[in-house]
Amino acid sequence: MKIREPDFKWDEDNGLSILVIYDDKNRAFTGIAECHKDDSDMKNEKTGYEIALQRAELSLYKQHIKDLKAERKVLQTLCSTYKAHPKFNKEDWEFKILAKKIASLSEDIATFQGIVKQRQYDLDAYLRMKDGFYQKVRKIREKKKAKD
């Protein structure tokens, strides 16, 4: 899937992170993270990198699912054509291999769909955690300002 180090750009002035990863077919998948204006006092490169990376990887996984579905569709069409042949025999080894490959692709699709769902949940949780952390820091800063 991923074959080389990501390309990463960090614009500190705007709090913008752009990260590009590449798959084994050299297709580019981009993840972008932009610091919310309310969080500009806490923007940092590491957080932007992490969020952009997670978004790029989600994009890559979703494309992989599309690729697997396309491959499965081609094999299902071949299987239908094979079944329509007058000399079709479900015991032929060619048909058995084809059916196993289709089943395997279906399992792979389900696995990657689960990965995408979990990764999206993890990203959402990370963003909620960061937001909660930033709110706590702001409260502490406000208390310190009130004391001074």
C-alpha positions as CSV (number, residue, x, y, z in Angstrom):
1,M,0.0,0.0,0.0
2,K,2.2,2.8,1.2
3,I,5.7,2.6,-0.3
4,R,7.7,5.8,0.6
5,E,8.0,8.5,3.1
6,P,5.3,11.1,3.0
7,D,5.8,14.6,1.7
8,F,4.9,17.1,4.3
9,K,4.5,20.9,4.3
10,W,3.8,23.0,7.4
11,D,2.8,26.6,7.0
12,E,3.2,28.0,10.5
13,D,1.7,31.4,9.7
14,N,-1.6,29.9,8.6
15,G,-1.5,26.7,10.8
16,L,-1.9,24.6,7.7
17,S,-0.5,21.1,7.3
18,I,-0.5,19.3,4.0
19,L,0.8,15.7,3.8
20,V,0.9,13.5,0.7
21,I,1.4,9.7,0.8
22,Y,1.9,7.4,-2.2
23,D,0.7,3.9,-2.8
24,D,2.5,1.2,-4.7
25,K,1.0,2.5,-8.0
26,N,2.5,5.9,-7.2
27,R,-0.9,7.5,-6.7
28,A,-1.0,10.4,-4.3
29,F,-3.3,10.7,-1.3
30,T,-3.5,14.0,0.4
31,G,-4.4,14.8,4.0
32,I,-4.9,18.4,5.1
33,A,-5.2,19.8,8.6
34,E,-5.9,23.4,9.2
35,C,-5.7,24.9,12.7
36,H,-9.0,26.4,13.8
37,K,-8.8,30.2,14.4
38,D,-9.7,29.7,18.0
39,D,-6.8,27.3,18.5
40,S,-4.2,29.5,16.8
41,D,-2.4,30.1,20.1
42,M,-1.7,26.4,20.3
43,K,-1.0,25.4,16.7
44,N,2.0,23.2,16.2
45,E,3.5,21.1,13.4
46,K,3.3,17.8,15.2
47,T,-0.4,18.0,15.7
48,G,-1.0,19.1,12.1
49,Y,1.2,16.3,10.8
50,E,-0.7,13.7,12.8
51,I,-4.1,14.9,11.7
52,A,-3.0,15.2,8.0
53,L,-1.4,11.8,8.1
54,Q,-4.5,10.2,9.4
55,R,-6.7,11.8,6.8
56,A,-4.3,10.9,4.0
57,E,-4.2,7.2,5.2
58,L,-8.0,7.2,5.3
59,S,-8.1,8.4,1.7
60,L,-5.6,5.6,0.8
61,Y,-7.7,2.9,2.5
62,K,-10.9,4.1,0.8
63,Q,-9.2,4.0,-2.6
64,H,-7.9,0.5,-1.8
65,I,-11.5,-0.6,-1.1
66,K,-12.6,0.9,-4.4
67,D,-9.8,-1.0,-6.1
68,L,-10.8,-4.3,-4.4
69,K,-14.5,-3.8,-5.3
70,A,-13.5,-3.2,-9.0
71,E,-11.4,-6.3,-9.1
72,R,-14.2,-8.3,-7.4
73,K,-16.7,-7.0,-9.9
74,V,-14.6,-8.1,-12.9
75,L,-14.2,-11.6,-11.4
76,Q,-18.0,-11.8,-10.6
77,T,-18.7,-10.9,-14.3
78,L,-16.3,-13.6,-15.3
79,C,-17.9,-16.0,-13.0
80,S,-21.4,-15.2,-14.4
81,T,-20.1,-15.8,-17.9
82,Y,-18.5,-19.0,-16.8
83,K,-21.8,-20.2,-15.2
84,A,-23.7,-19.4,-18.4
85,H,-21.6,-21.7,-20.5
86,P,-23.4,-24.9,-21.5
87,K,-20.6,-27.1,-20.2
88,F,-20.4,-25.4,-16.8
89,N,-19.4,-27.7,-14.0
90,K,-19.2,-26.2,-10.5
91,E,-16.7,-28.9,-9.6
92,D,-14.1,-27.6,-12.1
93,W,-11.0,-26.4,-10.4
94,E,-11.1,-23.1,-12.4
95,F,-14.5,-22.3,-11.0
96,K,-13.5,-23.2,-7.5
97,I,-10.4,-21.0,-7.7
98,L,-12.5,-18.1,-9.1
99,A,-15.1,-18.5,-6.3
100,K,-12.4,-18.6,-3.6
101,K,-10.8,-15.5,-5.1
102,I,-14.1,-13.6,-5.0
103,A,-14.7,-14.8,-1.4
104,S,-11.2,-13.6,-0.5
105,L,-11.8,-10.2,-2.0
106,S,-15.0,-9.9,-0.2
107,E,-13.3,-10.6,3.1
108,D,-10.5,-8.1,2.3
109,I,-13.1,-5.5,1.5
110,A,-14.9,-6.1,4.8
111,T,-11.5,-6.0,6.6
112,F,-10.6,-2.6,5.1
113,Q,-14.1,-1.2,5.7
114,G,-13.6,-2.1,9.4
115,I,-10.2,-0.5,9.3
116,V,-11.6,2.7,7.8
117,K,-14.4,2.8,10.4
118,Q,-12.0,2.3,13.2
119,R,-9.4,4.9,11.9
120,Q,-12.2,7.4,11.4
121,Y,-13.4,6.8,15.0
122,D,-9.8,7.2,16.2
123,L,-9.3,10.4,14.3
124,D,-12.6,11.8,15.7
125,A,-11.5,10.8,19.2
126,Y,-8.1,12.4,18.7
127,L,-9.7,15.7,17.6
128,R,-12.1,15.6,20.6
129,M,-9.3,14.9,23.0
130,K,-7.2,17.8,21.5
131,D,-10.2,20.1,21.8
132,G,-10.7,19.1,25.5
133,F,-7.0,19.6,26.2
134,Y,-7.0,23.0,24.6
135,Q,-10.1,24.1,26.6
136,K,-8.3,23.0,29.8
137,V,-5.2,24.9,28.9
138,R,-7.3,28.0,28.2
139,K,-9.0,27.8,31.5
140,I,-5.7,27.5,33.3
141,R,-4.4,30.5,31.4
142,E,-7.5,32.5,32.3
143,K,-7.1,31.7,36.0
144,K,-3.4,32.8,35.9
145,K,-4.4,36.0,34.1
146,A,-7.0,36.7,36.8
147,K,-4.5,36.2,39.5
148,D,-2.0,38.6,37.9
